[in-house]
């Protein structure tokens, strides 16, 4: 009688095995007529024509959407795999500053910011507790 092997199912942890980027889509919205969109679309659309294609080539896992947004300030919207969105207004920023904001959204996890009660978070609790140099034997100097 053949022995059937049970498939091993492990708990997925980001960074173990394969890294999954949390940002799945970046949306760039700008206005053609407004002066606040100058960093996004200078006279020769400096960011949209030169920086964005290179940024998209470096990040193939992220969808890039570019759309006009008439009579409004330019924004970058990041959509994440947990369903949340983050929006950053990039009015009156230069093209390199707009690129930095896009990188900020790309590197963000999409989680809501919250205050941590304990500075150390661990999946596995330690038997001895959190290390502190003020507890333990005194050393003579």
Order of alpha helices (4+ residues) and beta strands (2+ residues): beta-alpha-beta-beta-beta-alpha
